[in-house]
């Protein structure tokens, strides 16, 4: 829902998968470097719990989801980089002809 390209931050809206109506999560992904590295990402997950009176508490949580997201993002980035390099090589060859 919110992207800061210059700061390398992506933040989602509050998400509720429908299992618990009073519980939502928000994910923030921060890119710390332009290189594809495991330590180049910081993933933060916040959990919001609301009572019936709409009193909500928000807390940062640690979960396996952080590492799952990190692996998925790195895999996708590697695929994008391979495709980019392939396209770049084709373009270079065409320019040299």
C-alpha positions as CSV (number, residue, x, y, z in Angstrom):
1,X,0.0,0.0,0.0
2,X,3.0,2.3,0.6
3,X,6.2,2.4,-1.3
4,X,9.2,4.7,-0.8
5,X,11.5,4.1,-3.7
6,X,14.2,6.4,-2.5
7,X,14.3,4.8,0.9
8,X,13.8,1.2,-0.3
9,X,10.7,0.5,1.8
10,X,7.5,-1.3,1.1
11,X,4.7,-1.4,3.6
12,X,1.5,-3.4,3.3
13,X,-2.0,-2.4,4.5
14,X,-3.3,-4.2,7.6
15,X,-4.2,-7.7,6.4
16,X,-6.6,-10.2,7.9
17,X,-6.9,-13.6,6.4
18,X,-10.3,-14.2,7.9
19,X,-9.4,-16.7,10.6
20,X,-9.6,-14.2,13.5
21,X,-11.7,-11.1,12.9
22,X,-9.9,-9.1,15.7
23,X,-6.3,-9.9,14.4
24,X,-4.4,-8.3,11.5
25,X,-0.8,-8.1,10.4
26,X,1.2,-5.4,8.6
27,X,4.5,-6.2,6.8
28,X,7.3,-3.8,6.1
29,X,10.2,-4.7,3.9
30,X,13.3,-2.6,3.9
31,X,16.0,-3.0,1.2
32,X,19.3,-2.1,2.8
33,X,21.4,-2.6,-0.3
34,X,21.1,-2.9,-4.0
35,X,22.9,-6.2,-3.9
36,X,21.0,-9.5,-3.6
37,X,22.0,-10.7,-0.2
38,X,20.2,-12.2,2.8
39,X,21.5,-9.4,5.0
40,X,20.3,-6.8,2.5
41,X,16.7,-7.1,3.6
42,X,15.0,-6.3,6.9
43,X,11.5,-7.6,7.3
44,X,9.3,-6.3,10.1
45,X,5.9,-7.8,11.0
46,X,3.4,-6.0,13.2
47,X,0.4,-7.6,14.7
48,X,-2.8,-5.7,15.6
49,X,-5.2,-7.1,18.1
50,X,-8.5,-5.4,18.7
51,X,-11.1,-5.9,21.4
52,X,-14.8,-5.7,20.8
53,X,-14.7,-2.0,21.8
54,X,-12.2,-1.4,19.0
55,X,-9.4,-0.8,21.5
56,X,-6.4,-2.0,19.5
57,X,-2.9,-2.9,20.5
58,X,0.0,-3.1,17.9
59,X,3.2,-5.0,18.6
60,X,6.2,-6.1,16.6
61,X,6.3,-9.9,16.3
62,X,8.9,-12.4,15.3
63,X,7.6,-15.2,13.1
64,X,8.7,-17.8,10.6
65,X,7.0,-15.6,8.0
66,X,9.9,-13.2,8.1
67,X,12.4,-15.8,6.8
68,X,9.9,-17.2,4.4
69,X,9.3,-13.8,2.9
70,X,13.1,-13.1,2.8
71,X,13.7,-16.4,0.9
72,X,10.9,-15.7,-1.6
73,X,12.1,-12.1,-2.2
74,X,15.7,-13.2,-2.8
75,X,14.6,-16.0,-5.1
76,X,12.5,-13.6,-7.2
77,X,15.3,-11.0,-7.3
78,X,17.8,-13.6,-8.6
79,X,15.3,-14.6,-11.3
80,X,14.9,-10.9,-12.2
81,X,18.6,-10.3,-12.3
82,X,19.2,-13.4,-14.5
83,X,16.6,-12.2,-17.0
84,X,18.0,-8.6,-16.9
85,X,21.5,-9.9,-17.6
86,X,20.2,-12.0,-20.4
87,X,18.4,-9.1,-22.0
88,X,21.4,-6.8,-21.5
89,X,23.7,-9.3,-23.3
90,X,21.3,-9.6,-26.3
91,X,21.1,-5.8,-26.5
92,X,24.9,-5.5,-26.4
93,X,25.3,-8.0,-29.2
94,X,22.7,-6.2,-31.4
95,X,24.5,-2.9,-30.8
96,X,27.9,-4.4,-31.8
97,X,26.6,-5.6,-35.2
